[in-house]
Every structure is written in C-alpha cells, then in structure tokens.
Amino acid sequence: MECGYCQFGVVPVENSTEGVISYTLDRFLTSPLKICGEVEIRVHQNLMGHVTSLAEITEVFSHQQSLAQCRQWLAKHLPHARHTAVDSNAEAARLASINKHTAAIAGMIAAEVYNLTIIEKNIEDEPNNTTRFIIIGQQSPSPTGNDKTSLVVSTGNQPGALHKILEPFAKFGIGMVHIESRPSRQGLWDYVFFIDIEGHSEDKGVAQALDTVKDCVKMFKLLGSYPKAVL
C-alpha cells in the first residue's frame, strides 16, 4: 500500500470477543495511509485438516486472534493438542495441508484453496463473533451525514491530560465511539490515545473540537473520516 502497488487495503482493527488488533493500531503511528472506510463482518471459525477425527490431531495452527476466539472450544474438544500461532489463517491452512496429524482454524475459502476437509464448523466461542475491518488508502472520503472520524494523540505525562482531550468533544456535542491507549514507543511508560468519534472532520462541530484538541496535545494525527460500517 505505502509503495503505491494498490489503491486500497483492508486490515482487521477490532474483534467483538478479543478487542483491538494492536499491530494494526501501532502501524498508524508511522504510516502515511488514511482510513477511508470500515466494514463489520460476522466471523465464523472452522477446524480443518486431512484427519478424520479429533483424536488424531496433535497440533492446531491459526492466527493468535482466531485461537483466542476459540479458546473454550479448544480446551473442551482438543485439550491434548498443541496450539501454534502463525502469521495468518491462510498460512495455518497451508501448514495443515502439509503436516500430518495437524489441523488449522480458518475460513471456508482456506479449506477450498488447500483442499482441506472441514472437521468442525463454527467453533468460535461467541456466536455473534464480529470483526471490524478498516479500508486504508490515500483518499479522504467526503461527508455522508453518517460518518466516523479516527485520530491518535499524545498528551505526555501531565495531570488532567485525558480530561483536556475529551472535554472539547463534550463541549461541541460530539459523541465518542471508542478510545484505546497504546505504548508510544517513544519513551518508557509513554502512551498515545486512539480515538473514534462520531461525525466527519469537515463538519463544523467536529472541526471545532479537533482544533481545540490540537492545542492541548503534544502530538496530533488525523487518521481519517469515513462512512460508518453497516453490519
């Protein structure tokens, strides 16, 4: 994306069961890319492999998020199997396709690509398991009237700093959707705050609130304004 090979990318940012995807947030601290949109998708996790019974499985591959989303099911049905986190569910399926007595947790398409048998469907612990994905790119969408704005700020270690950030949103009647703190990687115990608010940065109230926030923080980065997701 940053090299210009494609116009848009889609990355996971938050799961309803396991919370935020820290790696995605951290990338925004240095990336010039903007958030152009979002989509929420119900995620079903499936156990797949070449084995015919659970008793044959000695190791389960999957992304750490998927393993976490199936934690209870795995403890109940595969207490004897080792759980190994890999970079992606696609990689998990590939490994299960070439390693005997192993299985992968992934989506249905992965089973088709790697010619794996679905051993158990929908093994996620929460039936409403949903992941929020964001669309990233260079564009800045125009206001639609049903938008969300994301930003990241750093206040430094000072009394009342968080209050100073949030107070302008209340003053201008802007609803806050989400706030998440992450290590800034600039100093020991120094943090940044990722914030999602309602509205578009071009809306008058939002623009006024953002201008006020800029004046009371040591670092401010607008990550983008984009249409809200519809599940």
HELIX and SHEET records of a PDB file:
HELIX    1   1 SER A   22  ARG A   27  1                                   6    
HELIX    2   2 LEU A   54  GLU A   56  5                                   3    
HELIX    3   3 GLN A   64  GLN A   69  1                                   6    
HELIX    4   4 ARG A   71  HIS A   77  1                                   7    
HELIX    5   5 ASN A   89  ILE A   98  1                                  10    
HELIX    6   6 MET A  108  VAL A  113  1                                   6    
HELIX    7   7 ALA A  161  LYS A  171  1                                  11    
HELIX    8   8 LYS A  204  LYS A  214  1                                  11    
SHEET    1   A 4 GLY A  19  VAL A  20  0                                        
SHEET    2   A 4 PHE A   8  ASN A  15 -1                                        
SHEET    3   A 4 THR A 130  GLY A 137 -1                                        
SHEET    4   A 4 LYS A  34  ARG A  42 -1                                        
SHEET    1   B 5 ARG A  82  VAL A  86  0                                        
SHEET    2   B 5 GLU A  59  HIS A  63  1                                        
SHEET    3   B 5 THR A 102  ALA A 106  1                                        
SHEET    4   B 5 ASN A  46  GLY A  49 -1                                        
SHEET    5   B 5 THR A 117  GLU A 120 -1                                        
SHEET    1   C 4 MET A 176  PRO A 183  0                                        
SHEET    2   C 4 TYR A 191  GLU A 198 -1                                        
SHEET    3   C 4 ASP A 147  SER A 154 -1                                        
SHEET    4   C 4 MET A 219  PRO A 227 -1                                        
END                                                                             
